[in-house]
Amino acid sequence: MKRVLCSIILSAFTLTATFAQTVTQVADPTEWVNPLMGTQSKFSLSTGNTYPAIALPWGMNFWMPQTGKMGDGWGYTYDADKIRGFKQTHQPSPWINDYGQFSIMPVTGKLKFDENSRASWFSHKAETVKPHYYKVYLADYDVTTEITPTERAAQFRITFPQTDSAYVVLDAFDKGSYVKVIPAERKIIGYTTKNSGGVPANFKNYFVLVFDKPFNLSATWHGKQLAKDTLEYKADHVGAVVGFKTRRGEQVGIKVASSFISYDQAEVNLRRELGTDTFEATQKKGHAIWKKELSRITVEGGSPEQTRTFYSCLYRVLLFPRKFYELDARNQIVHYSPYNGEVLPGYMFTDNGFWDTFRAVFPFFTLMYPTLNAQIMEGLVNTYKESGFLPEWASPGHRESMIGSNSASLIADSYIKGIRGYDINTLYEAVIKNTKNAGPVSSVGRLGHEYYNELGYVPYDVKIRENAARTLEYAYADFCIAQLARELKRPQAEIDLYTKRAQNYRNLFDPETKLMRGKNQNGQFQKPFNPFKWGDAFTEGNSWHYTWSVFQDVQGLVELVGGREAFVQKLDTVFAMPPIFDDSYYGFPIHEIREMQIMNMGQYAHGNQPVQHMIYLYNYAGAPAKAQYWLREVMQRLYQPTPDGYCGDEDNGQTSAWYVFSALGFYPVTPGTTQYVIGTPLFKKATMTLENGKKFVVQAPATSDQNLYIQKATLNGKAYTPTYLDHFDILKGGNITFDMGSQPSRNWGTSKKDVPWSYTAVK
């Protein structure tokens, strides 16, 4: 009897455990976020190239524990042993690096202020990391540091041991800085000018720190020299030190804010965002903001790991672009222009590379955050007025990075999806200017536009790097311009011009290899041609990756390849081939190559953006089940809520947005249209609370690791066979329900009438 009873109890326990593993309820999504996801990265191999951003959504300032040396793009790496300080950061990527940066570091005992000597051992076991709160124990000093942020300010709480030698070190970094200690006000002010480019000559980040305890020591330092009793210093690299006598467990609070405009504006930011709030009050407000934003999508029925991954990715989607504007003393929105150095009215956003984020991040904003999207569009208007060009990679101003004129995608997608409240005519003028001009850096405007406009492609042999990739991206941008021109009722000749240019992808399609290939000015394809060669004619990829970059006309590509069956076989080949590569263009395997090589998915390189939409293209050829299989493989194998959780650079939310959309069950393959291509829902239920108050629910009660194939679907109770959803149907609210099974369906979504839209109509 005892054995029977034990067996029943054990069975019940097993069932409960299994149920807990597969049916996860989310009361507070902030508790499911791991800001350390992707931080176990390095130059040679990226597992995200992220850092724990202690910040509010789209905040002007982020904070991070700094393990890397000053100027190192890898500011925090999970494998590091020591923390050098707690840095205010604006870094969007280690490859772009940082600007407007300074750090705060508590020390005890012998005064140490340079970054190497002051560094303290720490352990992840004594580290708490949440979007709105960070805490760590600094072992060398017996000190605990806590941080909680606002958009433009933050509070520190430092718990000291009993000592008469407790210090806080401020480091304003090199390349020109200034500090002033004001003991009577328990205050430090100063500025940092350290940046990585993209700033005017008058660039400064002004900061103010206010302590809640009087100083019993005040000093400044420069280089490695302490300037005792000197309260003000300006040099290449300066800092400040203030000291205290503390009881064991005594806490010193610091309120810190900054501004790109002035000291006075920094004070305004501090008063407005922190005021008389306690540390706990600021922490509570930050938690409430993150909970509100993350709760706009609630997921149910996934495993704990899937749920953690989903919300960790959603957190990343909501960090960039950065709000580069401030509210002045009269509560007016103003910004320091990173383009002309003036203080001007209106919105400004920065720290974004549109080559990455046009694909899924900005479509996510058009769907879930239309008001924010309109503000970003206004910021684009201001950028154009202040610099003469739209941004393509801004941090904070124009940066020399990546290719394309993908701002056209953001603008067309916003307007076509009904978002208003900004000067669309100025933006249209700006996208047209892009088609006729190269900008002040090669990433702005269109490098090679004169060849593209005359020949229909950027030639391989005219010393313009990554020419084939440029051609394909310009053609997609032209499609977006044509879409926008129709909406704006522009002259028909204008619409026809950009519609024709949207077909320029055909000029690089090689009928012999059925791949995209560089073409010389004389009309001959480049020779020799190695489709496994990274770079050269392409951008951080090879022909097998870029051949699919025909977002605007997948059906046209299907027909070029040879029809549905041939197209599906071509897609299959990407996964079937070994991960061979030719790195001769770079001279070594860049990290993107290495990431493809080690992921064991053939030539599929999900760690970089050009191929991320590729799997969804199976739908256009009547093989949605194959898309469902590979999408689930990517979600399960290439994403984990861990420090090595990505399979390549996270890139300002793009690789995360891919997961968020794909886990919901659909993806924006072609921004500039209103369709999302259906994949395979990961969760049993996902509820999207839209800005208009409507709810759109995706249900897949039987979904599981085995039941990944859609058998049939209903939209608002009616049978639904298309392999896409329309934006405006989602905005109406309602629900789509998927019946899932363990075997591919031969019927659902396989008909020609069910394929997503392409410029070339399905015959």
Secondary structure by P-SEA (a helix, b strand, c coil): caaaaaaaaaaaaaaaaaaaacbbbbccccccccccccccccccccccccccccccccccbbbbbcccccccccccccccccccccccccccccccccccccbbbbbcccccccccccbbbbbcccccccccbbbbbbccccbbbbbbbccccbbbbbbbccccbbbbbbbcccccbbbbbbccccccccccccccccccccccccbbbbbcccccccccccccccccccccccccccbbbbbbbbcccbbbbbbbbbbcccaaaaaaaaaaccccccaaaaaaaaaaaaaaaaaccccccccaaaaaaaaaaaaaaacccccccccccccbbbbcccccccccbbbbbcccccccccccaaaaaaaccaaaaaaaaaaaaaaaaacccccccccccccccccccaaaaaaaaaaaacccccaaaaaaaaaaaaaccccccccccccaaaaaaacccccccccccaaaaaaaaaaaaaaaaaaaaaaacccaaaaaaaaaaaacccccccccccbbbbbccccccccccccccccccccccccccccccccccaaaaaaaaccaaaaaaaaaaaaaccccccccccccccaaaaaaaacccccccccccccccccccccccccaaaaaaaaaaaacccccccccccccccccaaaaaaaaaaaaccccccccccbbbbccccccbbbbbccccbbbbbbbccccccccccccccccccccccccccaaaaaaccbbbbbcccccccccccccccccccccccc
